[in-house]
Amino acid sequence: MSPSGAKNDQIIKKDGRVIEALPNAFFKIVLEDNREIMGFLSGKMRMNRITILPGDRVSVEMTPYDEKKGRIVYRLK
């Protein structure tokens, strides 16, 4: 089991586009399948001060337990 507690085979990876920046590093994201979720920055992105703006394409990790929230792990070009 990984240190975060989630098994790697349970993580769902999706790409999407940020449509709105909210307080406390939360973002509203539209996934490629037109679902809208809330996303938050991963710890590494906060530490390295990666800036996310509305319109950016991002890679999101989600769990099968809560498909309305996700963790932003990468900003795509």
Sequence and secondary structure as in RCSB ss.txt:
>XXXX:A:sequence
MSPSGAKNDQIIKKDGRVIEALPNAFFKIVLEDNREIMGFLSGKMRMNRITILPGDRVSVEMTPYDEKKGRIVYR
LK
>XXXX:A:secstr
  TTS  GGG EEEEEEEEEEETTTEEEEEETTS EEEEEE HHHHHTT    TT EEEEEE SS TTEEEEEEE
  
